[in-house]
Amino acid sequence: MRRFFLLLPLVLANPRRAMAAMRGHWWTALGVGLLSPLSYILVLAALTGGAPLSLVAPMREMSMMVGALMGMLILREAVGPWRLAGCGVLIAGVILLSAS
């Protein structure tokens, strides 16, 4: 919902440009819009099931790393050493949190 309000001024300022930019991407946008709340639902389910917040919160933030890795593998984006180091630090942090 937050994304809707952030993008609304851009769409209202130039609706034709927004429609042209979305051409061919409607199914993807609908899929993302419907599946985005799933991450939050899974977090609530994990917390309700007794998982500690100190583990669930960092695991949820790993979505950034997954996005970076998918960009590297699927979209063939250039990945520098800093991005790889950041992914490594994130994984190490989640492992350390889960071990304690």
C-alpha positions in Angstrom: 0.0 0.0 0.0 2.9 2.3 0.8 4.2 1.9 -2.8 0.8 3.0 -4.2 0.9 6.3 -2.3 4.6 6.9 -3.3 3.9 6.3 -7.0 0.5 8.0 -7.2 1.9 11.6 -7.6 4.0 10.4 -10.6 1.0 8.7 -12.2 -1.2 11.7 -11.7 1.4 14.1 -13.0 1.6 12.2 -16.3 -0.9 9.4 -16.8 0.0 8.7 -20.4 3.7 8.2 -19.5 2.8 5.9 -16.7 0.5 3.8 -19.0 3.3 3.7 -21.6 5.8 2.5 -19.0 3.5 -0.2 -17.8 2.7 -1.5 -21.3 3.6 -5.2 -21.4 4.2 -5.4 -17.6 0.6 -5.5 -16.2 0.7 -9.2 -15.3 4.0 -8.8 -13.5 2.7 -5.8 -11.6 -0.5 -7.7 -10.6 1.6 -10.7 -9.5 3.9 -8.6 -7.4 0.9 -6.7 -6.0 -0.8 -9.9 -4.9 2.3 -11.7 -3.6 3.9 -8.8 -1.8 1.7 -9.1 1.3 2.7 -12.8 1.5 6.1 -11.9 3.1 4.3 -10.1 5.9 1.8 -12.9 6.3 4.7 -15.4 6.5 6.4 -13.3 9.2 3.2 -13.2 11.2 2.8 -16.9 10.8 6.3 -17.5 12.0 5.9 -15.3 15.0 2.6 -16.9 15.9 4.2 -20.3 15.6 6.8 -19.3 18.2 9.8 -18.3 16.2 11.9 -15.6 17.9 11.7 -12.1 16.5 15.5 -11.8 16.7 15.6 -14.5 14.0 12.6 -13.7 11.9 13.4 -10.0 11.3 16.9 -10.6 9.9 15.6 -13.5 7.7 12.9 -11.1 6.3 15.6 -8.6 5.4 17.4 -11.2 3.3 15.0 -10.4 0.5 17.4 -7.6 -0.4 20.2 -10.1 -0.8 17.9 -12.5 -2.8 17.0 -9.6 -5.1 20.7 -8.7 -5.6 21.6 -12.3 -6.4 18.6 -12.7 -8.7 19.7 -9.6 -10.6 23.2 -11.0 -10.9 22.0 -14.5 -12.1 18.9 -13.7 -14.1 19.4 -10.2 -15.4 23.2 -10.5 -15.7 23.8 -7.3 -13.7 27.3 -6.4 -12.9 28.1 -7.3 -9.3 31.1 -5.7 -7.6 33.0 -6.9 -4.6 31.1 -4.6 -2.3 27.7 -6.1 -3.2 29.1 -9.6 -2.7 30.7 -8.7 0.6 27.4 -7.2 1.7 25.5 -10.4 0.9 28.2 -12.4 2.8 27.9 -10.2 5.8 24.1 -10.5 5.8 24.2 -14.3 5.5 26.9 -14.5 8.3 24.7 -12.2 10.5 21.6 -14.4 10.1 23.7 -17.5 10.8 25.2 -16.0 14.0 21.8 -14.9 15.2 20.3 -18.3 14.6 23.2 -20.0 16.5 22.8 -17.9 19.6 
